[in-house]
Amino acid sequence: MTRVPARGRPAWGERAARGPVERIAAWLQGLIGTEQRPPPDRLPDLPVPLRRSPLAVPYLEAARESDHRRAGAAAANASEQAVEARAWWVADAWAHRALWHFERVDMTLAATREARRIGDIRVAGGDPAAARRYYAEAISEARDIGAEREQGLAALGLGRAELDLGNVTVSRRLAGIAEELFERAGAPAEETSAARELRGEEKPVSPEEG
């Protein structure tokens, strides 16, 4: 996803980090590097197994008409259906198409959600390392447009990926940031609870255990 800072908002590295979200942003910049991922000019042909799916019919119709909004929505729906079936490769392929179409018409929030969902799909499919870039991009985009709940969901997803990779301290830090974002955004209680569960609680060591 090509990240274009909002007007008047400095890009990463242009000011000293102040709050916890800005501190994690500096860490994420190191994670994803300084190069931006430009969206491809065109998508490859839809793979034959996907083309033959009934879910491809509304997508192909919209894509032929270059109706990116409708094509993106159809691809996102197909991805969600594949997630329910635990068909991770199919879900990933459709989510990438949705992301591409949303980017073509500057549907930034929708594109941000798809980037996060790709991260979720990669984690569910057993590849948390590959999920990190998509979560980081989603956090960056959500931060630029002020979508705190979406930023929290991406931070929570990245925290789970880091836990799967064995980075417990980073995971807890991300969970704490997600919790803060959810509380500020008035997110549903179950999302805040999920962040608290991931963050966990420090257990004091008794003298006998020490």
C-alpha positions as CSV (number, residue, x, y, z in Angstrom):
1,M,0.0,0.0,0.0
2,T,1.4,3.4,-1.0
3,R,1.3,5.6,2.1
4,V,0.6,9.2,1.5
5,P,0.7,11.3,4.6
6,A,-2.3,13.4,5.3
7,R,-1.9,17.1,4.5
8,G,-0.2,18.9,7.2
9,R,0.8,15.7,9.0
10,P,4.5,15.0,9.1
11,A,5.7,11.6,7.9
12,W,7.6,9.2,10.2
13,G,10.9,10.4,11.3
14,E,10.1,14.1,10.9
15,R,9.6,14.7,14.6
16,A,10.6,13.2,17.9
17,A,8.3,10.4,19.2
18,R,6.1,11.5,22.1
19,G,3.3,9.1,22.9
20,P,3.3,5.3,22.9
21,V,1.7,5.1,19.5
22,E,4.4,7.4,18.0
23,R,7.1,5.3,19.7
24,I,5.7,2.1,18.2
25,A,5.5,3.9,14.8
26,A,9.2,4.5,15.0
27,W,9.8,0.9,15.7
28,L,7.5,-0.1,12.8
29,Q,9.4,2.2,10.4
30,G,12.5,0.1,11.1
31,L,10.4,-3.0,10.6
32,I,9.1,-2.2,7.1
33,G,12.0,0.0,6.0
34,T,11.9,3.3,4.2
35,E,10.8,2.0,0.8
36,Q,7.1,2.3,0.0
37,R,5.3,-0.6,-1.7
38,P,3.9,0.9,-4.9
39,P,0.7,-0.8,-6.1
40,P,1.1,-2.6,-9.4
41,D,-0.2,-0.9,-12.5
42,R,-2.4,-3.9,-13.3
43,L,-3.4,-7.1,-11.7
44,P,-2.4,-10.5,-13.1
45,D,-5.2,-12.6,-14.5
46,L,-7.5,-14.2,-11.9
47,P,-6.2,-17.8,-11.3
48,V,-8.4,-20.4,-13.0
49,P,-9.7,-22.0,-9.7
50,L,-10.9,-18.6,-8.5
51,R,-12.3,-17.7,-11.9
52,R,-14.5,-20.8,-11.8
53,S,-15.9,-19.9,-8.4
54,P,-19.5,-18.5,-8.3
55,L,-18.0,-15.7,-6.1
56,A,-16.0,-14.5,-9.1
57,V,-19.1,-13.6,-11.2
58,P,-19.8,-10.2,-9.6
59,Y,-16.1,-9.5,-9.3
60,L,-15.3,-10.1,-12.9
61,E,-18.3,-8.1,-14.1
62,A,-17.2,-5.1,-12.0
63,A,-13.6,-5.5,-13.0
64,R,-14.5,-5.5,-16.7
65,E,-16.3,-2.2,-16.2
66,S,-13.3,-0.8,-14.2
67,D,-15.7,-0.2,-11.3
68,H,-13.1,-0.4,-8.6
69,R,-15.4,0.2,-5.7
70,R,-17.7,-2.7,-6.7
71,A,-14.8,-4.9,-7.7
72,G,-13.1,-4.3,-4.4
73,A,-16.2,-5.0,-2.4
74,A,-16.8,-8.3,-4.3
75,A,-13.2,-9.4,-3.8
76,A,-13.4,-8.5,-0.1
77,N,-16.6,-10.6,0.2
78,A,-15.0,-13.5,-1.6
79,S,-12.0,-13.3,0.8
80,E,-14.3,-13.3,3.8
81,Q,-16.1,-16.4,2.5
82,A,-12.7,-18.1,2.0
83,V,-11.7,-17.3,5.5
84,E,-14.8,-18.9,6.9
85,A,-13.8,-22.0,4.9
86,R,-10.2,-21.8,6.2
87,A,-9.0,-21.6,2.6
88,W,-6.1,-19.3,3.4
89,W,-4.5,-19.1,-0.1
90,V,-7.8,-18.3,-1.7
91,A,-8.6,-15.7,1.0
92,D,-5.2,-14.1,0.6
93,A,-5.5,-13.9,-3.2
94,W,-8.9,-12.2,-3.0
95,A,-7.9,-9.8,-0.2
96,H,-4.9,-8.7,-2.3
97,R,-7.3,-7.9,-5.2
98,A,-9.6,-6.0,-2.9
99,L,-6.7,-4.0,-1.6
100,W,-5.6,-3.2,-5.1
101,H,-9.0,-2.0,-6.3
102,F,-9.6,0.1,-3.1
103,E,-6.2,1.8,-3.6
104,R,-7.1,2.7,-7.2
105,V,-10.0,5.0,-6.0
106,D,-8.3,6.2,-2.8
107,M,-10.7,4.3,-0.5
108,T,-8.1,4.5,2.2
109,L,-10.1,3.1,5.1
110,A,-11.2,0.2,3.1
111,A,-7.7,-0.4,1.8
112,T,-6.4,-0.2,5.4
113,R,-8.8,-2.9,6.5
114,E,-7.8,-5.2,3.7
115,A,-4.1,-4.8,4.6
116,R,-5.0,-5.7,8.1
117,R,-7.0,-8.7,7.0
118,I,-4.2,-9.9,4.9
119,G,-2.1,-9.9,8.0
120,D,-4.8,-11.8,9.8
121,I,-4.9,-14.3,7.0
122,R,-1.2,-14.8,7.0
123,V,-1.2,-15.4,10.8
124,A,-4.0,-17.9,10.5
125,G,-2.3,-19.6,7.7
126,G,0.9,-20.1,9.8
127,D,3.1,-17.3,8.4
128,P,3.2,-14.6,11.0
129,A,6.5,-13.2,9.7
130,A,4.9,-12.4,6.4
131,A,2.0,-10.7,8.2
132,R,4.1,-8.1,9.8
133,R,4.5,-5.8,6.8
134,Y,0.7,-5.7,6.2
135,Y,-0.1,-4.9,9.8
136,A,2.6,-2.2,9.9
137,E,1.2,-0.6,6.7
138,A,-2.3,-0.8,8.1
139,I,-1.2,0.9,11.3
140,S,0.6,3.6,9.3
141,E,-2.5,4.3,7.1
142,A,-4.9,4.2,10.0
143,R,-2.8,6.6,12.0
144,D,-2.7,9.1,9.0
145,I,-6.4,9.2,8.7
146,G,-7.2,9.2,12.4
147,A,-8.9,5.8,12.4
148,E,-8.0,4.8,16.0
149,R,-10.1,1.7,16.2
150,E,-8.7,0.3,12.9
151,Q,-5.2,1.2,14.1
152,G,-5.9,-0.7,17.3
153,L,-7.1,-3.8,15.4
154,A,-3.9,-3.7,13.3
155,A,-1.7,-3.3,16.4
156,L,-3.6,-6.2,18.1
157,G,-3.1,-8.4,15.1
158,L,0.6,-7.5,14.9
159,G,0.9,-8.2,18.6
160,R,-0.5,-11.7,18.0
161,A,1.9,-12.2,15.2
162,E,4.9,-11.2,17.3
163,L,3.7,-13.6,20.1
164,D,3.7,-16.4,17.5
165,L,7.2,-15.4,16.6
166,G,8.3,-15.6,20.2
167,N,8.7,-11.8,20.8
168,V,6.7,-11.7,24.0
169,T,7.8,-8.2,25.1
170,V,7.0,-6.6,21.8
171,S,3.6,-8.5,21.7
172,R,2.7,-7.1,25.2
173,R,3.7,-3.6,24.2
174,L,1.5,-3.7,21.1
175,A,-1.4,-5.1,23.1
176,G,-1.1,-2.2,25.5
177,I,-1.1,0.2,22.6
178,A,-4.1,-1.5,21.1
179,E,-6.0,-1.3,24.4
180,E,-5.3,2.4,24.7
181,L,-6.5,3.0,21.1
182,F,-9.7,0.9,21.7
183,E,-10.5,2.9,24.8
184,R,-10.0,6.2,23.0
185,A,-12.1,5.1,20.1
186,G,-14.9,3.6,22.1
187,A,-14.4,0.2,20.5
188,P,-16.6,-2.8,21.4
189,A,-15.8,-4.2,24.8
190,E,-14.7,-7.6,23.4
191,E,-11.9,-5.9,21.4
192,T,-10.5,-4.1,24.5
193,S,-10.8,-7.4,26.4
194,A,-8.8,-9.2,23.7
195,A,-6.0,-6.6,24.0
196,R,-6.0,-7.0,27.7
197,E,-5.8,-10.7,27.4
198,L,-2.9,-10.5,25.0
199,R,-1.1,-8.0,27.2
200,G,-1.6,-10.2,30.3
201,E,-0.7,-9.3,33.8
202,E,2.7,-9.3,35.5
203,K,2.7,-11.8,38.3
204,P,4.9,-10.9,41.3
205,V,7.4,-13.5,42.3
206,S,7.0,-14.5,46.0
207,P,10.1,-14.7,48.2
208,E,9.7,-18.5,48.2
209,E,9.8,-18.7,44.4
210,G,12.7,-16.2,44.2
